[in-house]
Amino acid sequence: MQQPLWAPWRMEFIRSEKPKGCIFCDFPEAPPSDDRRNLIVHRSARSFTCLNRFPYNSGHVMVIPRAHVSDLGALSAAEWADLQDELRRAADVVKAVYAPEGLNVGMNLGKVAGAGIADHLHWHVVPRWGGDNNFMPVLADTRVVVEALDDAWSRLSAGFAGR
């Protein structure tokens, strides 16, 4: 017998007013005191790392340039270097904090490639473990994320503080 899987928090997201503008531009403009609310776990000179509000796995972060660009070639050499340093740092912190067996690291460039925010490029860093793609996504089109975002923010912020 099938049992329903309830996710009532999704209705709030569906019905909520979507923000105007670009959240990836707005978040780093907010004061650092808003970082927890905006899920920013680290800031560099030209980039930042934040948790994905709708993660594929616990510890799923995004590494984002402050420059509002959708094309890799639009980043200056300094912006690109900073973004890559932040990506390396984020991967190291996710590995140290979550001890995954592997990582998915990638970008979706363009809406048809799967970018939810296509106008502002960003890297995804997703920790992976053997067997983490269990029956839920296959049979129920549902992901099971085992850690609350606020707990992930605390763990990852502490991990970045140590680097």
GROMACS elastic network, one bead per residue, 0.5 to 0.9 nm:
[ bonds ]
;  ai    aj funct       b0    kb
    5   140     6  0.87972   500
    5   142     6  0.87409   500
    6     9     6  0.88831   500
    7    10     6  0.58988   500
    7    11     6  0.80236   500
    8    11     6  0.57457   500
    8    12     6  0.75142   500
    9    12     6  0.54854   500
    9    13     6  0.68535   500
   10    13     6  0.50711   500
   10    14     6  0.61431   500
   10    15     6  0.86441   500
   11    15     6  0.60184   500
   11    16     6  0.82539   500
   12    15     6  0.53263   500
   12    16     6  0.57964   500
   13    16     6  0.52020   500
   13    17     6  0.83183   500
   13    18     6  0.87197   500
   14    17     6  0.84038   500
   15    18     6  0.87895   500
   17    20     6  0.89426   500
   19    22     6  0.77059   500
   19    23     6  0.73476   500
   20    23     6  0.80901   500
   21    24     6  0.89907   500
   21    25     6  0.80883   500
   21    26     6  0.79233   500
   22    25     6  0.53356   500
   22    26     6  0.62426   500
   22    27     6  0.87081   500
   22    68     6  0.84124   500
   22   117     6  0.81284   500
   22   119     6  0.81699   500
   22   120     6  0.77719   500
   23    27     6  0.57713   500
   23    28     6  0.88178   500
   23   117     6  0.88795   500
   24    27     6  0.56636   500
   24    28     6  0.72320   500
   24    64     6  0.72777   500
   24    65     6  0.83834   500
   24    66     6  0.73742   500
   24    68     6  0.78877   500
   24   117     6  0.86204   500
   24   120     6  0.69671   500
   24   122     6  0.89868   500
   25    28     6  0.63453   500
   25    29     6  0.67808   500
   25    65     6  0.89737   500
   25    66     6  0.64159   500
   25    67     6  0.76566   500
   25    68     6  0.66755   500
   25   120     6  0.83364   500
   26    29     6  0.52172   500
   26    30     6  0.65454   500
   27    30     6  0.54639   500
   27    31     6  0.85300   500
   27    34     6  0.82721   500
   27    35     6  0.77642   500
   27    38     6  0.61760   500
   27    39     6  0.88063   500
   27    40     6  0.77881   500
   28    31     6  0.73953   500
   28    32     6  0.78888   500
   28    35     6  0.81518   500
   28    38     6  0.87195   500
   28    40     6  0.80400   500
   28    43     6  0.79218   500
   28    47     6  0.86977   500
   28    48     6  0.74130   500
   28    66     6  0.73234   500
   29    32     6  0.87088   500
   30    33     6  0.79761   500
   30    34     6  0.63112   500
   30    35     6  0.77854   500
   30    38     6  0.87215   500
   31    34     6  0.56727   500
   31    35     6  0.73284   500
   32    35     6  0.51152   500
   32    36     6  0.83479   500
   32    40     6  0.85711   500
   33    36     6  0.73360   500
   33    37     6  0.85356   500
   34    37     6  0.53626   500
   34    38     6  0.61498   500
   34    39     6  0.83947   500
   34    40     6  0.83731   500
   35    39     6  0.56413   500
   35    41     6  0.69517   500
   35    42     6  0.85384   500
   35    50     6  0.86757   500
   36    40     6  0.61672   500
   36    41     6  0.74389   500
   36   150     6  0.76333   500
   36   153     6  0.68806   500
   36   154     6  0.84537   500
   37    40     6  0.78854   500
   37   150     6  0.87426   500
   38    41     6  0.89580   500
   38    50     6  0.76476   500
   38    51     6  0.85223   500
   39    49     6  0.85353   500
   39    50     6  0.52178   500
   39    51     6  0.53636   500
   39    52     6  0.78050   500
   39    53     6  0.77776   500
   39   149     6  0.79505   500
   39   150     6  0.80343   500
   39   153     6  0.64145   500
   40    43     6  0.74761   500
   40    48     6  0.71082   500
   40    49     6  0.57873   500
   40    51     6  0.65279   500
   40   153     6  0.77705   500
   40   157     6  0.82598   500
   41    48     6  0.78416   500
   41    49     6  0.57856   500
   41    50     6  0.53203   500
   41    51     6  0.71806   500
   41    61     6  0.88673   500
   41   153     6  0.62754   500
   41   154     6  0.82437   500
   41   156     6  0.62287   500
   41   158     6  0.84762   500
   41   159     6  0.89403   500
   41   160     6  0.72227   500
   42    47     6  0.87457   500
   42    48     6  0.56494   500
   42    49     6  0.52024   500
   42    50     6  0.70147   500
   42    86     6  0.87323   500
   42    90     6  0.85807   500
   42   156     6  0.85972   500
   42   157     6  0.67183   500
   42   160     6  0.64492   500
   42   161     6  0.82565   500
   43    46     6  0.79515   500
   43    47     6  0.62098   500
   43    49     6  0.64318   500
   43    50     6  0.88807   500
   43    86     6  0.84405   500
   44    47     6  0.51988   500
   44    48     6  0.57093   500
   44    49     6  0.84691   500
   44    82     6  0.74172   500
   44    83     6  0.85244   500
   44    85     6  0.89307   500
   44    86     6  0.69249   500
   45    48     6  0.81709   500
   45    66     6  0.87512   500
   45    79     6  0.87978   500
   45    82     6  0.71988   500
   46    64     6  0.88155   500
   46    65     6  0.60500   500
   46    66     6  0.55302   500
   46    67     6  0.75845   500
   46    78     6  0.82149   500
   46    79     6  0.59267   500
   46    80     6  0.88157   500
   46    82     6  0.60446   500
   46    83     6  0.70511   500
   47    63     6  0.70903   500
   47    64     6  0.54726   500
   47    66     6  0.51040   500
   47    67     6  0.80912   500
   47    79     6  0.76971   500
   47    82     6  0.65719   500
   47    83     6  0.56432   500
   47    86     6  0.67987   500
   48    62     6  0.83003   500
   48    63     6  0.58476   500
   48    64     6  0.54172   500
   48    65     6  0.65029   500
   48    66     6  0.71441   500
   48    83     6  0.81097   500
   48    86     6  0.71231   500
   49    61     6  0.65965   500
   49    62     6  0.55878   500
   49    64     6  0.61976   500
   49    65     6  0.89040   500
   49    86     6  0.74307   500
   49    87     6  0.81873   500
   49    90     6  0.70884   500
   50    53     6  0.88054   500
   50    60     6  0.87332   500
   50    61     6  0.54812   500
   50    62     6  0.54570   500
   50    63     6  0.67082   500
   50    64     6  0.80414   500
   50   153     6  0.84651   500
   51    54     6  0.86008   500
   51    55     6  0.77652   500
   51    59     6  0.70691   500
   51    60     6  0.60104   500
   51    62     6  0.61365   500
   51    63     6  0.89268   500
   51   149     6  0.75494   500
   51   152     6  0.79517   500
   51   153     6  0.71376   500
   51   156     6  0.88730   500
   52    55     6  0.51376   500
   52    56     6  0.84091   500
   52    59     6  0.83380   500
   52    60     6  0.58615   500
   52    61     6  0.53216   500
   52    62     6  0.62528   500
   52   124     6  0.84711   500
   52   149     6  0.86213   500
   53    60     6  0.88172   500
   53    61     6  0.89387   500
   53   149     6  0.73559   500
   54    57     6  0.89620   500
   54    60     6  0.87346   500
   55    58     6  0.67159   500
   55    59     6  0.77640   500
   55    60     6  0.55050   500
   55    61     6  0.79157   500
   55   126     6  0.82812   500
   55   143     6  0.88196   500
   55   145     6  0.74272   500
   56    59     6  0.87428   500
   56    60     6  0.64842   500
   56   126     6  0.70402   500
   56   127     6  0.88309   500
   56   143     6  0.69840   500
   56   144     6  0.83789   500
   56   145     6  0.72488   500
   57    60     6  0.56465   500
   57   126     6  0.65114   500
   57   127     6  0.66472   500
   57   128     6  0.74147   500
   57   132     6  0.83476   500
   57   143     6  0.80578   500
   57   144     6  0.76916   500
   57   145     6  0.55116   500
   57   146     6  0.77771   500
   57   147     6  0.86790   500
   58    61     6  0.89393   500
   58    98     6  0.83959   500
   58   126     6  0.80373   500
   58   127     6  0.73436   500
   58   145     6  0.56898   500
   58   146     6  0.63059   500
   58   147     6  0.57762   500
   58   148     6  0.80361   500
   58   149     6  0.80225   500
   58   152     6  0.71543   500
   59    94     6  0.65987   500
   59    97     6  0.84932   500
   59    98     6  0.71298   500
   59   125     6  0.82936   500
   59   126     6  0.67770   500
   59   127     6  0.64475   500
   59   147     6  0.83191   500
   59   149     6  0.84049   500
   59   152     6  0.61438   500
   59   153     6  0.84643   500
   59   155     6  0.89755   500
   59   156     6  0.76884   500
   60    94     6  0.82962   500
   60   124     6  0.71679   500
   60   125     6  0.57525   500
   60   127     6  0.64357   500
   61    90     6  0.78015   500
   61    94     6  0.83436   500
   61   123     6  0.82929   500
   61   124     6  0.59755   500
   61   125     6  0.53307   500
   61   126     6  0.66354   500
   61   127     6  0.89870   500
   62    87     6  0.86159   500
   62    90     6  0.85663   500
   62   122     6  0.62853   500
   62   123     6  0.53415   500
   62   125     6  0.60865   500
   62   126     6  0.86430   500
   63    83     6  0.72987   500
   63    84     6  0.89074   500
   63    86     6  0.68442   500
   63    87     6  0.59597   500
   63    90     6  0.74288   500
   63   122     6  0.56125   500
   63   124     6  0.65106   500
   63   125     6  0.76905   500
   64    67     6  0.84962   500
   64    83     6  0.70768   500
   64    86     6  0.86172   500
   64    87     6  0.87004   500
   64   120     6  0.80191   500
   64   121     6  0.68313   500
   64   123     6  0.64662   500
   64   124     6  0.89627   500
   65    68     6  0.73769   500
   65    69     6  0.82962   500
   65    75     6  0.85674   500
   65    79     6  0.70880   500
   65    80     6  0.81318   500
   65    82     6  0.82016   500
   65    83     6  0.59531   500
   65   120     6  0.81513   500
   65   121     6  0.74448   500
   65   122     6  0.69242   500
   66    69     6  0.87940   500
   66    79     6  0.83912   500
   66   120     6  0.89556   500
   67    74     6  0.89598   500
   67    75     6  0.73829   500
   67    79     6  0.78026   500
   67   120     6  0.79601   500
   68   119     6  0.72348   500
   68   120     6  0.53256   500
   68   121     6  0.77477   500
   69    72     6  0.75277   500
   69    73     6  0.89693   500
   69    74     6  0.63539   500
   69    75     6  0.72558   500
   69   119     6  0.62854   500
   69   120     6  0.50819   500
   69   121     6  0.62279   500
   70    73     6  0.88950   500
   70    74     6  0.76763   500
   70   109     6  0.71860   500
   70   110     6  0.76089   500
   70   118     6  0.64913   500
   70   122     6  0.86923   500
   71    74     6  0.54660   500
   71    75     6  0.75954   500
   71   109     6  0.76092   500
   71   110     6  0.89527   500
   71   119     6  0.85439   500
   71   120     6  0.83104   500
   71   121     6  0.70100   500
   72    75     6  0.58505   500
   72    80     6  0.81407   500
   72   109     6  0.88875   500
   72   121     6  0.76548   500
   73    76     6  0.77513   500
   75    78     6  0.79133   500
   75    79     6  0.56671   500
   75    80     6  0.57954   500
   76    79     6  0.50711   500
   76    80     6  0.60814   500
   76    81     6  0.85227   500
   77    80     6  0.51266   500
   77    81     6  0.60854   500
   77    82     6  0.85796   500
   78    81     6  0.51293   500
   78    82     6  0.61233   500
   78    83     6  0.85227   500
   79    82     6  0.51909   500
   79    83     6  0.60637   500
   79    84     6  0.86466   500
   80    83     6  0.50695   500
   80    84     6  0.62032   500
   80    85     6  0.86161   500
   81    84     6  0.52287   500
   81    85     6  0.61905   500
   81    86     6  0.86177   500
   82    85     6  0.50577   500
   82    86     6  0.61085   500
   82    87     6  0.85301   500
   83    86     6  0.50837   500
   83    87     6  0.60966   500
   83    88     6  0.86762   500
   84    88     6  0.61594   500
   84    89     6  0.85019   500
   85    88     6  0.51839   500
   85    89     6  0.61430   500
   85    90     6  0.85776   500
   86    90     6  0.59832   500
   86    91     6  0.85441   500
   87    90     6  0.50749   500
   87    91     6  0.61576   500
   87    92     6  0.85806   500
   87   123     6  0.74808   500
   87   124     6  0.89876   500
   87   125     6  0.81605   500
   88    91     6  0.52017   500
   88    92     6  0.62104   500
   88    93     6  0.86770   500
   89    92     6  0.51195   500
   89    93     6  0.61710   500
   89    94     6  0.86391   500
   89   160     6  0.79549   500
   89   163     6  0.80389   500
   90    93     6  0.51075   500
   90    94     6  0.60728   500
   90    95     6  0.84938   500
   90   125     6  0.76280   500
   90   156     6  0.89957   500
   90   160     6  0.78376   500
   91    94     6  0.52061   500
   91    95     6  0.61302   500
   91    96     6  0.85889   500
   91   103     6  0.78720   500
   91   105     6  0.84088   500
   91   125     6  0.66364   500
   91   126     6  0.87847   500
   91   127     6  0.87674   500
   92    95     6  0.51669   500
   92    96     6  0.61422   500
   92    97     6  0.86245   500
   93    97     6  0.59452   500
   93    98     6  0.82886   500
   93   156     6  0.69757   500
   93   159     6  0.56393   500
   93   160     6  0.62795   500
   93   162     6  0.89755   500
   93   163     6  0.82157   500
   94    97     6  0.52177   500
   94    98     6  0.57107   500
   94    99     6  0.73807   500
   94   100     6  0.79507   500
   94   103     6  0.88113   500
   94   125     6  0.81175   500
   94   126     6  0.84020   500
   94   127     6  0.70139   500
   94   156     6  0.71327   500
   94   159     6  0.79766   500
   95    98     6  0.55189   500
   95   100     6  0.59568   500
   95   101     6  0.85041   500
   95   102     6  0.82785   500
   95   103     6  0.81827   500
   95   127     6  0.75018   500
   96    99     6  0.56601   500
   96   100     6  0.85116   500
   96   159     6  0.74288   500
   97   100     6  0.86921   500
   97   155     6  0.68365   500
   97   156     6  0.67053   500
   97   158     6  0.89254   500
   97   159     6  0.64132   500
   98   127     6  0.74677   500
   98   155     6  0.89693   500
   99   102     6  0.85691   500
   99   127     6  0.82648   500
   99   129     6  0.88845   500
  100   103     6  0.70619   500
  100   127     6  0.54767   500
  100   128     6  0.54727   500
  100   129     6  0.55163   500
  100   130     6  0.88158   500
  101   127     6  0.76201   500
  101   128     6  0.59407   500
  101   130     6  0.69023   500
  102   126     6  0.85735   500
  102   127     6  0.61404   500
  102   128     6  0.50943   500
  102   129     6  0.64814   500
  102   130     6  0.85767   500
  103   125     6  0.66029   500
  103   126     6  0.54745   500
  103   128     6  0.54223   500
  103   129     6  0.85191   500
  104   124     6  0.75183   500
  104   125     6  0.57743   500
  104   126     6  0.50093   500
  104   127     6  0.65091   500
  104   128     6  0.70968   500
  105   123     6  0.68345   500
  105   124     6  0.54803   500
  105   126     6  0.64595   500
  105   127     6  0.88414   500
  106   122     6  0.84847   500
  106   123     6  0.54768   500
  106   124     6  0.53305   500
  106   125     6  0.69391   500
  106   126     6  0.88827   500
  107   113     6  0.89054   500
  107   115     6  0.78921   500
  107   121     6  0.73475   500
  107   122     6  0.61259   500
  107   124     6  0.61793   500
  108   111     6  0.77585   500
  108   112     6  0.85679   500
  108   113     6  0.53072   500
  108   114     6  0.55439   500
  108   116     6  0.84180   500
  108   118     6  0.79326   500
  108   121     6  0.77525   500
  108   122     6  0.78553   500
  108   123     6  0.79509   500
  108   124     6  0.86145   500
  109   112     6  0.81653   500
  109   113     6  0.58624   500
  109   114     6  0.74926   500
  109   115     6  0.61301   500
  109   118     6  0.66919   500
  109   119     6  0.89154   500
  109   121     6  0.67504   500
  109   122     6  0.85588   500
  110   113     6  0.52628   500
  110   114     6  0.67743   500
  110   115     6  0.55580   500
  110   116     6  0.85816   500
  110   117     6  0.83706   500
  110   118     6  0.50669   500
  110   119     6  0.77000   500
  110   121     6  0.85605   500
  111   114     6  0.52535   500
  111   116     6  0.66572   500
  111   117     6  0.75887   500
  111   118     6  0.53731   500
  111   119     6  0.87134   500
  112   115     6  0.71774   500
  113   118     6  0.89809   500
  114   117     6  0.88665   500
  114   118     6  0.82390   500
  115   119     6  0.86156   500
  115   121     6  0.82332   500
  115   122     6  0.89186   500
  117   120     6  0.60884   500
  117   121     6  0.75287   500
  117   122     6  0.86790   500
  118   121     6  0.65494   500
  128   131     6  0.86999   500
  128   132     6  0.67198   500
  128   133     6  0.87499   500
  129   132     6  0.53866   500
  129   133     6  0.84269   500
  130   133     6  0.79275   500
  131   134     6  0.59157   500
  133   136     6  0.77145   500
  133   137     6  0.69170   500
  133   138     6  0.79534   500
  133   143     6  0.83925   500
  134   137     6  0.67177   500
  134   138     6  0.71818   500
  134   143     6  0.86945   500
  134   144     6  0.88696   500
  135   138     6  0.50739   500
  135   139     6  0.57096   500
  135   140     6  0.75550   500
  135   142     6  0.89414   500
  136   139     6  0.54735   500
  136   140     6  0.51114   500
  136   141     6  0.63337   500
  136   142     6  0.53062   500
  136   143     6  0.60191   500
  136   144     6  0.71848   500
  137   140     6  0.55521   500
  137   143     6  0.54091   500
  137   144     6  0.82393   500
  138   141     6  0.60043   500
  138   142     6  0.78955   500
  139   142     6  0.79658   500
  140   143     6  0.84027   500
  145   148     6  0.78633   500
  147   150     6  0.84197   500
  147   151     6  0.66626   500
  147   152     6  0.66246   500
  148   151     6  0.53425   500
  148   152     6  0.63336   500
  148   153     6  0.87004   500
  149   153     6  0.60117   500
  149   154     6  0.86446   500
  150   154     6  0.63460   500
  150   155     6  0.87778   500
  151   154     6  0.51698   500
  151   155     6  0.63396   500
  151   156     6  0.86635   500
  152   155     6  0.51703   500
  152   156     6  0.59998   500
  152   157     6  0.83096   500
  153   156     6  0.52966   500
  153   157     6  0.58075   500
  153   158     6  0.83795   500
  154   157     6  0.53347   500
  154   158     6  0.62010   500
  154   159     6  0.86274   500
  155   158     6  0.53153   500
  155   159     6  0.62635   500
  155   160     6  0.88856   500
  156   160     6  0.62112   500
  156   161     6  0.85282   500
  157   160     6  0.51800   500
  157   161     6  0.61454   500
  157   162     6  0.87891   500
  158   162     6  0.64918   500
  159   162     6  0.53935   500
  159   163     6  0.70759   500
  160   163     6  0.53339   500
